[in-house]
């Protein structure tokens, strides 16, 4: 299984809304991330579904180190 396949699998979550946000991000923006941003995105995937959805929808603000990645996630 390749790296992108692993990430795609980790993006399958328990909330449909979050699945849709993460799927769009993978299709449209993930390829733009550099190695450090990909590492940070992997860290973000450790968050609970509800916390990650709040970050993606702008209902919560990310820690400064995640800001650029979360902004890209919000842009889809």
N, C-alpha and C positions, 0 to 999 in steps of 0.2 A: 504494500500500500504506500503510495507516494505522499509527500507532505501535504499537498493540496487535498488529497482524499481524506487524510487524517483531520485536517482543519474542517472540511465539509462535514465530516461525521460529528466532530465536536460542536458544530453549529446547530445540530439538530437538538432542539430543546423541548421543554414541556408546554410552552406557550406558543400558540399559532402565530400571534402577532410578532413575537420575537423571531420565530423561524423565518417569517417573511422578510423582516428587516435584515437578518444575517444573510439570507440567500441573496438578496439584492446587493448587499455589500460585497459578497464573494464574487458575484458575477461582474460587477461594475467597478469596484474600487480596490479589491484586495491586491491585484496585480501591480498597483501603484506603490504599495508599501515597500520600504526598504527593510533590511534585515532587522534593525532595531525596532521598527514599527511592528513588524510581524511578531517579534518576541513580546512586545507590549500587548498586542491583540490577543495572543495566546494567554497572557496573564489575565486579561479582561474576561476571557471565557471561563475562568475559575469562579467568577461572581455568580451569585444565585440568579435564577431566571428573572425574578422580579426586579432585582437591583440592576441587572444588565438592561432590561427593558426600560427602566426609568432613565438610565444613562442615554440609551439610544433615542428616546423620545424627548429628551431635554427636561425631564421632570426632576433630574438630579444632576449636579455638576461633578465632573470627574476630578480626580487628583491631577495636579498640574502635569505630571509626567505622561498621563493618558490623554491629555486634552486634544492633541492633533489627531490621534487615532479616532477618538470619539467624534470629533467634528466630521471626519470622513465617513464614519459610520452613520451619522445623522444625515449626511448628504446623500447616502445610498450609493 
